[in-house]
Amino acid sequence: LNHKLGNYFMKDGIIIRTMLNNRLINKLRYSCKGRRRYCQGNQQVHVKLETTKGDLHLKLFADQAPETVANFVSHVRAGTYNNTIFHKVIPKFMIQGGGYNKQMNQIYIADPKKKSLNNEWKNGLKHHYGSVAMARVGGYPHSATTQFFINLSNNMFLNNAQPDDAGFAVFGEVVEGMDLVESISKMDTVSVEEHTEVPKEPVIIENARVVE
């Protein structure tokens, strides 16, 4: 484990990190009145992923998935996703990123047996086309750290409990750039050691940033 994630809360419209009590996560669910940069009817945060093939604009739902959004935004602000790749792409299913650099070195290693992030899979958000969800290790429902995937179909089966009695937490959606996601999914792929469906030409997230 590279560093302890801790807990998070919202202050003046910005997600910040704290090591305090879990109850502070409820501060993400405050009124959006007067905070239109971050809210449009409910608590939303916007992130842009600038890649070597174009940009993706993500809308994240902190009301429904406060801990997941806080975790993702913390990594965005820390630069965790910079110079990472989309390392697994399957047409009409999903593309996955946030875990490896172009040398296929894992950027964030954690013991899946230890709870890394609460799995908010029962938040009401669904695995529809263009939704963004956290990837995790099968058999360990709370093992998500940095890896995420973008759905390329209405993958409704992912809304249901898997053999480990949990699903995959959706926390956002792509609002601009699904044409890019589609093109990435159709790239030629290779196998790299134990990894399959790796794009032959790396698609690199050069910069990830919160859109203020």
Buried (B, 14 or more C-beta within 10 A) or exposed (E): EEEEBEBBBBEEBBBEBBEEEEEBBEBBBBEBEEBEBBBEEEBBBBBBBBBEBBEBBBBBBBBBBBBBBBBBBBBBBEEBBBBBBBBBBBBEBBBBBBBBBEEBEBBBEBEBEEBBBBBBBEBEBBBBBBBBBBBBBEEBBBBBBBBBBBBBBBBEEBBEEBEBEBBBBBBBBBEBBBEBBEBBBEBEBEEBEEBEBBBEEBBBBEBBBBEE
